[in-house]
């Protein structure tokens, strides 16, 4: 996260969860490390200050982590495929306040199939020209088209 910068496309796949008092959080993919807590002063301070939290053995970062460590995100487009990554607006706002142009995230728990299909289809539309035009789909248009297509596809798979 600390290496994010302006004018990027950020696509995240992983796990997220909503934690009361911390809002939506994104799992780092690491196990929470009590060894690092004991031996690394920066890690220990980040845990004490709620930047990194233990999510039943997993490690997740919070809005406070984004506020402290993520730099300028001017014109960056972010797509979080994680569950509950926008259960409320706090995490999204942390990235938007850093200058992100747009952020797509999920308000609820979703299936991996739905998440993968939505992410792929949304990005595919964003890289496609609008029919009969020289312009590309906006993020909202692409998301709306993807949602209709994916939900229809999943209904037909049942």
DRENDO-1510 file (C-alpha; in Angstrom, 1 decimal, always signed):
<recs>
REC; n; res; u; v; w
REC; 1; UNK; +0.0; +0.0; +0.0 .
REC; 2; UNK; +2.8; +2.4; +0.8 .
REC; 3; UNK; +4.0; +2.3; -2.8 .
REC; 4; UNK; +0.8; +3.4; -4.4 .
REC; 5; UNK; +1.0; +6.7; -6.3 .
REC; 6; UNK; -0.7; +9.0; -8.8 .
REC; 7; UNK; -2.0; +7.9; -12.2 .
REC; 8; UNK; -2.3; +4.2; -11.5 .
REC; 9; UNK; -4.8; +1.4; -11.9 .
REC; 10; UNK; -5.0; -0.5; -8.6 .
REC; 11; UNK; -6.8; -3.8; -8.7 .
REC; 12; UNK; -7.0; -5.7; -5.4 .
REC; 13; UNK; -8.2; -9.2; -4.9 .
REC; 14; UNK; -8.3; -10.7; -1.4 .
REC; 15; UNK; -10.4; -10.6; +1.7 .
REC; 16; UNK; -12.0; -7.7; +3.5 .
REC; 17; UNK; -14.2; -7.5; +6.5 .
REC; 18; UNK; -16.1; -4.9; +8.5 .
REC; 19; UNK; -14.8; -4.5; +12.1 .
REC; 20; UNK; -16.9; -2.5; +14.5 .
REC; 21; UNK; -14.8; +0.6; +15.5 .
REC; 22; UNK; -12.5; +0.2; +12.5 .
REC; 23; UNK; -14.9; +0.3; +9.6 .
REC; 24; UNK; -14.1; -1.7; +6.5 .
REC; 25; UNK; -10.7; -3.3; +6.6 .
REC; 26; UNK; -8.5; -5.0; +4.0 .
REC; 27; UNK; -6.6; -8.2; +4.8 .
REC; 28; UNK; -2.9; -8.1; +4.1 .
REC; 29; UNK; -2.6; -11.8; +3.3 .
REC; 30; UNK; -0.3; -12.2; +6.3 .
REC; 31; UNK; -1.0; -13.8; +9.6 .
REC; 32; UNK; -1.0; -11.4; +12.5 .
REC; 33; UNK; +2.5; -11.5; +14.0 .
REC; 34; UNK; +3.0; -11.3; +17.7 .
REC; 35; UNK; +6.7; -11.8; +17.1 .
REC; 36; UNK; +6.8; -8.7; +14.9 .
REC; 37; UNK; +4.7; -6.9; +17.6 .
REC; 38; UNK; +7.4; -7.7; +20.2 .
REC; 39; UNK; +10.4; -7.1; +18.0 .
REC; 40; UNK; +9.4; -4.3; +15.6 .
REC; 41; UNK; +8.7; -0.9; +17.2 .
REC; 42; UNK; +7.0; +0.5; +14.1 .
REC; 43; UNK; +4.7; -2.5; +13.8 .
REC; 44; UNK; +3.9; -2.4; +17.5 .
REC; 45; UNK; +3.0; +1.3; +17.3 .
REC; 46; UNK; +0.8; +0.7; +14.2 .
REC; 47; UNK; -1.1; -2.0; +16.1 .
REC; 48; UNK; -1.4; +0.1; +19.2 .
REC; 49; UNK; -2.8; +3.0; +17.1 .
REC; 50; UNK; -5.2; +0.8; +15.2 .
REC; 51; UNK; -3.5; +1.1; +11.8 .
REC; 52; UNK; -3.1; -2.7; +11.7 .
REC; 53; UNK; -5.4; -5.1; +13.5 .
REC; 54; UNK; -5.7; -8.8; +14.2 .
REC; 55; UNK; -8.7; -10.3; +12.6 .
REC; 56; UNK; -8.8; -13.7; +14.3 .
REC; 57; UNK; -5.2; -14.6; +13.3 .
REC; 58; UNK; -5.2; -12.6; +10.1 .
REC; 59; UNK; -3.8; -9.1; +9.7 .
REC; 60; UNK; -5.7; -6.3; +8.2 .
REC; 61; UNK; -5.1; -2.6; +7.6 .
REC; 62; UNK; -7.6; +0.1; +8.5 .
REC; 63; UNK; -8.4; +3.6; +7.3 .
REC; 64; UNK; -5.9; +4.9; +9.8 .
REC; 65; UNK; -3.1; +3.0; +7.9 .
REC; 66; UNK; -4.2; +4.5; +4.7 .
REC; 67; UNK; -4.3; +8.0; +6.3 .
REC; 68; UNK; -0.8; +7.6; +7.6 .
REC; 69; UNK; +1.1; +5.7; +4.9 .
REC; 70; UNK; -0.6; +6.1; +1.5 .
REC; 71; UNK; +0.6; +9.1; -0.4 .
REC; 72; UNK; -0.8; +11.1; -3.3 .
REC; 73; UNK; -3.3; +9.1; -5.4 .
REC; 74; UNK; -4.2; +11.8; -7.9 .
REC; 75; UNK; -6.0; +10.3; -11.0 .
REC; 76; UNK; -5.7; +6.8; -9.6 .
REC; 77; UNK; -8.6; +4.3; -10.3 .
REC; 78; UNK; -9.0; +1.7; -7.5 .
REC; 79; UNK; -11.1; -1.5; -7.7 .
REC; 80; UNK; -11.4; -3.5; -4.5 .
REC; 81; UNK; -12.8; -7.0; -5.0 .
REC; 82; UNK; -12.9; -7.7; -1.3 .
REC; 83; UNK; -16.0; -8.4; +0.7 .
REC; 84; UNK; -17.4; -5.5; +2.7 .
REC; 85; UNK; -14.6; -3.1; +1.5 .
REC; 86; UNK; -17.3; -0.4; +1.4 .
REC; 87; UNK; -19.7; -1.5; +4.1 .
REC; 88; UNK; -19.5; +2.1; +5.1 .
REC; 89; UNK; -17.8; +5.0; +3.3 .
REC; 90; UNK; -14.8; +5.4; +5.7 .
REC; 91; UNK; -12.2; +3.2; +3.9 .
REC; 92; UNK; -13.3; +4.5; +0.4 .
REC; 93; UNK; -13.1; +8.1; +1.7 .
REC; 94; UNK; -9.5; +7.5; +3.0 .
REC; 95; UNK; -8.4; +6.7; -0.6 .
REC; 96; UNK; -10.6; +9.4; -2.2 .
REC; 97; UNK; -9.1; +12.1; +0.2 .
REC; 98; UNK; -5.7; +11.0; -1.1 .
REC; 99; UNK; -6.9; +12.0; -4.6 .
REC; 100; UNK; -8.2; +8.8; -6.1 .
REC; 101; UNK; -10.3; +9.6; -9.2 .
REC; 102; UNK; -12.7; +6.7; -8.5 .
REC; 103; UNK; -13.0; +3.7; -6.3 .
REC; 104; UNK; -15.2; +0.6; -6.7 .
REC; 105; UNK; -15.8; -1.6; -3.7 .
REC; 106; UNK; -18.4; -4.0; -2.2 .
REC; 107; UNK; -20.9; -3.2; +0.5 .
REC; 108; UNK; -21.6; -6.8; +1.5 .
REC; 109; UNK; -20.0; -10.3; +1.4 .
REC; 110; UNK; -19.9; -11.6; -2.2 .
REC; 111; UNK; -19.0; -14.9; -3.9 .
REC; 112; UNK; -15.6; -15.2; -5.5 .
REC; 113; UNK; -17.3; -15.9; -8.8 .
REC; 114; UNK; -19.4; -12.7; -8.6 .
REC; 115; UNK; -16.4; -10.6; -7.5 .
REC; 116; UNK; -14.1; -11.9; -10.3 .
REC; 117; UNK; -16.8; -11.6; -13.0 .
REC; 118; UNK; -17.6; -8.0; -11.9 .
REC; 119; UNK; -14.0; -6.9; -11.8 .
REC; 120; UNK; -13.2; -8.4; -15.2 .
REC; 121; UNK; -16.3; -7.1; -16.9 .
REC; 122; UNK; -16.2; -3.6; -15.4 .
REC; 123; UNK; -12.5; -3.2; -16.5 .
REC; 124; UNK; -13.3; -4.7; -19.9 .
REC; 125; UNK; -16.0; -2.1; -20.5 .
REC; 126; UNK; -13.8; +0.7; -19.2 .
REC; 127; UNK; -11.2; -0.2; -21.9 .
REC; 128; UNK; -13.9; -0.3; -24.6 .
REC; 129; UNK; -15.3; +2.5; -26.7 .
REC; 130; UNK; -19.0; +3.4; -26.2 .
REC; 131; UNK; -20.9; +2.1; -29.3 .
REC; 132; UNK; -21.0; +4.6; -32.1 .
REC; 133; UNK; -18.6; +7.0; -30.3 .
REC; 134; UNK; -14.9; +7.8; -29.9 .
REC; 135; UNK; -15.3; +8.0; -26.2 .
REC; 136; UNK; -14.7; +5.2; -23.6 .
REC; 137; UNK; -17.2; +4.0; -21.0 .
REC; 138; UNK; -17.1; +6.0; -17.8 .
REC; 139; UNK; -16.5; +4.0; -14.6 .
REC; 140; UNK; -20.2; +4.3; -13.7 .
REC; 141; UNK; -21.4; +3.3; -17.1 .
REC; 142; UNK; -19.0; +0.3; -17.1 .
REC; 143; UNK; -20.0; -0.7; -13.6 .
REC; 144; UNK; -23.7; -0.5; -14.5 .
REC; 145; UNK; -23.3; -2.6; -17.7 .
REC; 146; UNK; -21.1; -5.1; -15.8 .
REC; 147; UNK; -23.7; -5.5; -13.0 .
REC; 148; UNK; -26.5; -6.1; -15.4 .
REC; 149; UNK; -24.5; -8.6; -17.5 .
REC; 150; UNK; -23.0; -10.5; -14.5 .
REC; 151; UNK; -26.3; -10.8; -12.6 .
REC; 152; UNK; -28.0; -12.1; -15.7 .
REC; 153; UNK; -25.2; -14.6; -16.4 .
REC; 154; UNK; -25.2; -15.9; -12.8 .
REC; 155; UNK; -29.0; -16.2; -12.8 .
REC; 156; UNK; -28.8; -18.3; -16.0 .
REC; 157; UNK; -26.1; -20.5; -14.5 .
REC; 158; UNK; -28.4; -21.7; -11.7 .
</recs>
